[in-house]
Amino acid sequence: MVSGAPPSGYSRWTVRLIAEEAVRRRLVPTVGRETIRMLLLHNDMKPWRQKTSQPD
């Protein structure tokens, strides 16, 4: 999910956006930002450091 393009209007994935998207996609019923942060840390992922280009 986070390796793809961020939602429209955003240039990067944030922890908050990842949490919202996980709930929207029904991957989890609820999830907190801290849980997402710990998962990203544990898997050495840093999507907020990678700026993705927006399609025109």
Sequence and secondary structure as in RCSB ss.txt:
>XXXX:A:sequence
MVSGAPPSGYSRWTVRLIAEEAVRRRLVPTVGRETIRMLLLHNDMKPWRQKTSQPD
>XXXX:A:secstr
 TTS   TT SS  HHHHHHHHHHTTS S   HHHHHHHHHHTT  GGG       
